[in-house]
């Protein structure tokens, strides 16, 4: 059980992340998409399914968004209505700042303690208007559903700039987070820097380490690459060159993602840091989705 693995701070957790269909999609098409997603995931070696809650991140950057922002169906409703027969724990993301206290309370009360967990996501930038702060959202969760497991988001690249990502993680642990899911990882050095400070700060202050689940994202086109960069995923210049000039950009990205996971796991295992991975596809093209399943199977064999 995923919940037990998280509570026991086990290493090797493997998740798979998806985005619900876009709002306005015809109901019959929504059912088709759900059936396809379930058929792909049936029998796959994963511990749980992540369902993202997409928010408009235009306030985070002045750069033009490579793909237009289109709101998606509610991830919790989609998990209960279309994916109910998929026998996997489901981690429901909630962009806390776009919900009222009543809306977030209703979600927390309806979530299943055995089949659901949640991850609260903060605003894309300090300029983005919010209905409630992360501190308020965490306090609400402790009040309404103290028994529901909650995770947080970590961004290793932010550690390179500010050097304090490990402190943010420990603060969120104090708020009640039991695990963390990273942004897409292409910058291996940033992730190792973060893990190192996370480990030594925990050791020096006698603080237990909770699982950090690194997200791996296949990239199948220059457009997807540009979108990943727009999202804030840091891609070292040398690796960007390798992808741009690759004969097969998708296979090259899968190879590097697998390699990043193996290096991160070896680094973490040596220190006893519990780590896992979350495989996602930020694109909807069939070939990129299939590549994410291939990557999933590669890393699951070496968890």
N, C-alpha and C positions, 0 to 999 in steps of 0.2 A: 504493500500500500504506500502511495506517495506520501500521505500525511505522516506515516510512521518513519519513512526515510528522512523526511525533513526534521521531525522531532528528534530523531536519533543522530542528526547531523551527519548523515551518510554521504559518501562521495559517489560519483558515477550516475547521478540522476540524469535521465534523458527526457526532454520534453519536445513537443512539436507545436509551433505557433502558426495560427491562421488568422485571417481577417474575414469577418462576416461579409456576405454580399452587400452591394450598395443599396441604399434606400431607393425605392422606386422600381427595383427589379420585380418583374412579374412573379406572382406567387408560385406558378408552376416552375419557373426557372430557378427560383430559390430552392425548391425541393430537389431539382435536378443537381444543383451545385452541392447541396448537402449530401445527397446520395453518392456523388462522385468523391467528395472529401472522405466520407466514411469508408467507402470501398478501398481508397488508397491507404487509409490508416488501419484498417482491420488487420489484426495480427502483427502489426509492426512493433518492434521492440522499444516501446516508449512507456514512461511512467505516468504521463499526464498530457493534457491538451491545453495550450494557452490560446485564449480568445482575446484579441486586442480590442481596445476602445480607441478609435481614431479621433484625434482632435486636430483642428486647423492650427498649424504651427507657423503661419505667415508672420507673426510678430517676432519670431526668433531670428529672422534674417531678412535682409533687403533683396536677396537674390530671388529671381523668378522661380516658382515651383515647376519642376520638369513635367509633372503630371498634375492635372487639376485636382483640387480637393473636392471630394464627394463624400458626403456623410454615409456611413454604413448602418446596417440594421443593428439594433442593440445586441451586444454580444451575449448577455445573459439570456434574453428571450430566445435568441438563435440557438443557444446551447440546450435550452429546455424544450423548445418546440421542434427544431429540425434535427438536432444531434442527440436526442434523448436515448436512442438505442445504441449509441456508441459507448461501450462499457469502459470508460476511462474517467478518472478524476479530471475536472475542468477548472482551470485557473482563469478567473474572469477579471480582466483589467478594468479599472475605473479611473477615468480622468476626473479626479475628485472635484476640480474647480468648475466643472460645467453642470454639476448637479446641486439641487437644493438639499438642505438638511433632510427634508421629508423624503425626497427621492432616494438619497443614499441610505437612509434608514430603512426604507421599504426593501431595497435590494439586500441589505445585510440581514434583515429578518427572514427574507425568503430563501436565501442561499442555504444549501445543504451542508451541514458540518462534515458529512461523510464523503460527499461527492464534489464539493466546491471549495476553492480557496480564492483569494482575491489579491490583486496588486493595485495599490493606489499610485497614480501617476500625477505629478505636479504640473504646473503651468509650463508652457513652452518657453516663456520668458517672463521677466518681471513686469513687462508692459502688458501682458495678457490679462484682461479682466477675469476675475474668478468669483464664484458664488460662495466658496469656502476655502480656507487655507488648508494646507496639508496637516498642520498641527490640529486644526479643528476636526478634520476628517478622521485622523487617528484617534482623537479623544471620543468622537462619536462612535467609532467602531468598538473601542474598549467598553463603552457604556451599553451599546445595543447588542453586540455579539462578541463577548470576550472569548468565546470558545472557537470562533472561526479563525483558521490560519490565514495570516496575511503576510505578503512579501513586499519588497520594495524594488525600485529600479536603481541600478548603479551604472555610471558612465565612466569607464576607466580613462578615456581620453581627457575628461575633465580634470583628472588627477594630474596629468602632465602640466596643465595650465595653472591649477590652483594648489596642488599638493595636499588637498584635504579631503579627497573622496572617501578615504578610509574612515575619517572622523564623521562624515555624513552618514556612512553605513552604520557605525556604532550608535549614532544618535537615533537612527531609525530603528535599530534593535531595541533601544530603550523605549521607543514609542510602541513596540510590539511586533516588529517584523521578525519573521522566523527564517526567511530565505531572501535571496536577491536574484534578479534576472538582469543581465547587462544589456546595453545597446549592442548592435551588431559589432563583432570583433574582426577587424582587419589589422589593427595596429597591435601586434603582439607585445612590443616593448611597453606600451602604455598599460596593458593588462598585467604584465609581470611586475611593473613598478607599483601598481595599485595592490596586487596580492602581497607583495613583500611588505609594504607598510601596514597593510591589514593584519598580516601575521605577527609582525614584531610589536605593533601597538597592543594587539590582543594578548600576546605573551607577556609583555612588560607590565600590563595592567590587570593581569589575571582575568581576562574577559574571554568567554567561549566564542568560537567562530561558528557562524551559521553557514549553510551552503551558499555558494556563489555560482550561479548558473549562467555560463557564457553563451551568448546568442551567436550562431553561425548562419550566414546569409549568402547563398549562392548568387552570383551575378552573371547574367546571360547576355547583356548587351551594353553598349555605351550609354544608352538612355537609362537603363537600370543603375549603372555606375554613377551617373550624374544625380539620379534621385537619391541614392544612398549617401552621396556627399552632401546633398541638400539637407537630408535628415540629420546631418551632423556626424555621420560615421567617418572616422578618421582613416584614411587610406594612405600609407606611406608612398612617397613619390615613386620609389623604385617599383613598388607593387602595382601602382596605377599604370606605370609604363608596361609592366609585364601583361596586365590585363588588356590594355588598349591595343597592344601589338601582338597579342596571342592569336594563334591560328584558330583556337577554340577557346573563347573567353570563358565559357561556362565551365568546361572541364578544368581550366586553369584555376578558376576561383574555387571550385570544389576541392581541388588538390591542396591549395593553400589553406583553405578553411580546415581541412582534415589535419594538415601539418600543424596549424596553430593550436588546435585542440590537443594534439599529442604533446606538444611542447608545454602548454599550460598545465595539462594534467601531470606530466612528469615533474614540473616545477612545484606544483601544489602537493603532490603525493610525498615528495621528499620532506616537506614540512608538516604534513598531516592536515592540510587545509582541505575542507570538503568542497569539491567543485563538481559541476555537471555541465551539460550543454543543452541548449534550446535551438532546434533547427527551424528556420523559417524561410519563407519565400516572400519577398516584398513585391514580386511581380505576379501576374496572373497567367502568363504564357505557360502553356502545357509543358514545354521543354524545361522551363526553369522550375516548375513545381516538381516534375519528375526528378530533376537533379537534386532537389532538396530531399527527396525520399532516398535517393542513392547516397547522399551525404549522411543522412540519418543512419542508414544501415552500416556505413563504414565506421562511424564513430561509436555506434552501439556495440560493435564487436570489440572495441578497445576501451570500454568505459572503466 
